[in-house]
Amino acid sequence: MKVLLTGAAGFVGFYCARALLERGETVVGFDNLNDYYDPALKQARLEQLRPCANFRFVHADLADKAAVLGTFAAEKPDVVLHLAAQAGVRYSLQNPQAYVDSNLSGFMNVLEACRAQPVRHLVFASSSSVYGANTKVPFAVSDTTDHPVSLYAATKKANEALAHAYSDLFDIPATGLRFFTVYGPWGRPDMAYFSFTRALFEGKPIEVYNHGDMERDFTYIDDITSAVVRLLDHVPQRDPSWTGNPPVAGRSRAPYRLYNIGNHSPVRLLHFIEVLERLTGRPAQKVFKPMAPGDVQRTYADVSDLRRDVGFEPATPIEDGLASFVRWYRQYYKV
Ligand SMILES: NC(=O)c1ccc[n+]([C@@H]2O[C@H](COP(=O)([O-])OP(=O)(O)OC[C@H]3O[C@@H](n4cnc5c(N)ncnc54)[C@H](O)[C@@H]3O)[C@@H](O)[C@H]2O)c1
């Protein structure tokens, strides 16, 4: 199987590429290696993949339609794993255009390429942030997602709608993955677990939003990778039993499905900081702040669809996952 994997130099993309290469698949990585966070970390991830004979890398931008269509035409992938995006909730208030370019124009280019060069399965990253202002927990795929509270979330919701339309119109089997706060070794420096760890080692203060009254369904990267690889093989079919009167949420007549991939075990922010203090051996200097704009108080995944369809659910406890992360951090940054 040949997989075109966008975002291959990114955190989740790197792990998925490695898992697919280990399984013997051919992986064509696509990434623009932008500097939203330290590009050296992206290069270091790529260095791990490059020695594999089944790996090729295309350095290009999703917003460059000719580059996307050209890569699809040249490579003729069987499956597309589309993970490249402008991530981050807070940055979407500072630089909205980056989200329009990568997550809207870039996403459309991927859909157009799948239309021009049919693929067996398009799997793409969505986000738990689509649940927005919802407070009913756990968040289920059948819940409404009509109240996004950040531009980032709105672009992910738009991706789901665009993919659904193309799936129905052009018979493109498509699966959207709502990831819940992914963490682990080789992770993203802009995320709290990473920036807090850095601050603890450097003796700097950390900003604790909503005065610490936050919960996140932290999901360990190995669990995310296992779920993604299983779902790549689980190609959705049209469902003639679906009815539009009233429309059954979370399912479709199109060959299109959505899944939550989360640990279904929310962790209190203050507990998470205590675990990091223990693992780093450094006390945190907490600066309590109000809720940040665009943020949500709690995330919590209902993963019953994932369990039913691929017989797997994330389960790594935060203590184990953060221990692996801090071990990697010490080694990588030599602290
Ligand atoms: N990590 C999480 O907690 C999380 C949670 C929910 C959803 N997601 C989604 O999962 C996906 C992977 O996230 P990640 O944590 O690995 O992020 P990441 O930023 O580490 O990886 C994304 C990669 O895409 C590349 N990229 C961005 N814009 C591009 C463009 N226009 N053209 C080509 N390449 C481009 C970046 O250079 C980067 O290497 C993203 O779609 C993200 O929105 C992640």
The ligand as an SDF file (V2000), in Angstrom:
LIG
                    3D

 44 48  0  0  0  0  0  0  0  0999 V2000
   -1.5400   17.2650   18.7320 N   0  0  0  0  0  0  0  0  0  0  0  0
   -2.7890   17.4360   19.1610 C   0  0  0  0  0  0  0  0  0  0  0  0
   -3.0630   17.4770   20.3600 O   0  0  0  0  0  0  0  0  0  0  0  0
   -3.9350   17.5420   18.1640 C   0  0  0  0  0  0  0  0  0  0  0  0
   -5.2320   17.5780   18.6670 C   0  0  0  0  0  0  0  0  0  0  0  0
   -6.2900   17.6850   17.7740 C   0  0  0  0  0  0  0  0  0  0  0  0
   -6.0580   17.7240   16.4150 C   0  0  0  0  0  0  0  0  0  0  0  0
   -4.7780   17.7020   15.9470 N   0  0  0  0  0  0  0  0  0  0  0  0
   -4.5740   17.7520   14.4990 C   0  0  0  0  0  0  0  0  0  0  0  0
   -3.7620   16.6480   14.1380 O   0  0  0  0  0  0  0  0  0  0  0  0
   -2.9230   16.9910   13.0500 C   0  0  0  0  0  0  0  0  0  0  0  0
   -1.4790   16.7290   13.4060 C   0  0  0  0  0  0  0  0  0  0  0  0
   -1.1360   17.5530   14.5270 O   0  0  0  0  0  0  0  0  0  0  0  0
    0.3110   17.5990   15.1620 P   0  0  0  0  0  0  0  0  0  0  0  0
    0.1520   17.7410   16.6090 O   0  0  0  0  0  0  0  0  0  0  0  0
    1.1370   16.5180   14.5960 O   0  0  0  0  0  0  0  0  0  0  0  0
    0.7960   19.0320   14.5980 O   0  0  0  0  0  0  0  0  0  0  0  0
    2.2030   19.4500   13.9630 P   0  0  0  0  0  0  0  0  0  0  0  0
    2.1430   20.9430   13.8490 O   0  0  0  0  0  0  0  0  0  0  0  0
    3.3120   18.8510   14.7450 O   0  0  0  0  0  0  0  0  0  0  0  0
    2.1660   18.7800   12.5300 O   0  0  0  0  0  0  0  0  0  0  0  0
    1.5850   19.3830   11.4100 C   0  0  0  0  0  0  0  0  0  0  0  0
    2.5960   19.3530   10.2780 C   0  0  0  0  0  0  0  0  0  0  0  0
    1.9630   19.9170    9.1260 O   0  0  0  0  0  0  0  0  0  0  0  0
    2.8750   20.7600    8.4740 C   0  0  0  0  0  0  0  0  0  0  0  0
    2.1070   21.7960    7.7660 N   0  0  0  0  0  0  0  0  0  0  0  0
    1.3370   22.7810    8.3060 C   0  0  0  0  0  0  0  0  0  0  0  0
    0.8120   23.5420    7.3420 N   0  0  0  0  0  0  0  0  0  0  0  0
    1.2570   23.0280    6.1670 C   0  0  0  0  0  0  0  0  0  0  0  0
    1.0590   23.3920    4.8030 C   0  0  0  0  0  0  0  0  0  0  0  0
    0.3350   24.4610    4.4720 N   0  0  0  0  0  0  0  0  0  0  0  0
    1.6460   22.6460    3.8520 N   0  0  0  0  0  0  0  0  0  0  0  0
    2.4040   21.5540    4.1730 C   0  0  0  0  0  0  0  0  0  0  0  0
    2.6230   21.1670    5.4430 N   0  0  0  0  0  0  0  0  0  0  0  0
    2.0660   21.9030    6.4220 C   0  0  0  0  0  0  0  0  0  0  0  0
    3.7370   21.3630    9.5630 C   0  0  0  0  0  0  0  0  0  0  0  0
    5.0170   21.7790    9.0850 O   0  0  0  0  0  0  0  0  0  0  0  0
    3.8400   20.2110   10.5550 C   0  0  0  0  0  0  0  0  0  0  0  0
    5.0210   19.4580   10.3570 O   0  0  0  0  0  0  0  0  0  0  0  0
   -3.2370   18.4370   12.7150 C   0  0  0  0  0  0  0  0  0  0  0  0
   -4.2000   18.4500   11.6880 O   0  0  0  0  0  0  0  0  0  0  0  0
   -3.8280   18.9690   13.9940 C   0  0  0  0  0  0  0  0  0  0  0  0
   -4.6810   20.0670   13.7660 O   0  0  0  0  0  0  0  0  0  0  0  0
   -3.7000   17.5960   16.7900 C   0  0  0  0  0  0  0  0  0  0  0  0
  1  2  1  0
  2  3  2  0
  2  4  1  0
  4  5  1  0
  4 44  2  0
  5  6  2  0
  6  7  1  0
  7  8  2  0
  8  9  1  0
  8 44  1  0
  9 10  1  0
  9 42  1  0
 10 11  1  0
 11 12  1  0
 11 40  1  0
 12 13  1  0
 13 14  1  0
 14 15  2  0
 14 16  1  0
 14 17  1  0
 17 18  1  0
 18 19  2  0
 18 20  1  0
 18 21  1  0
 21 22  1  0
 22 23  1  0
 23 24  1  0
 23 38  1  0
 24 25  1  0
 25 26  1  0
 25 36  1  0
 26 27  1  0
 26 35  1  0
 27 28  2  0
 28 29  1  0
 29 30  1  0
 29 35  2  0
 30 31  1  0
 30 32  2  0
 32 33  1  0
 33 34  2  0
 34 35  1  0
 36 37  1  0
 36 38  1  0
 38 39  1  0
 40 41  1  0
 40 42  1  0
 42 43  1  0
M  CHG  2   8   1  16  -1
M  END
$$$$
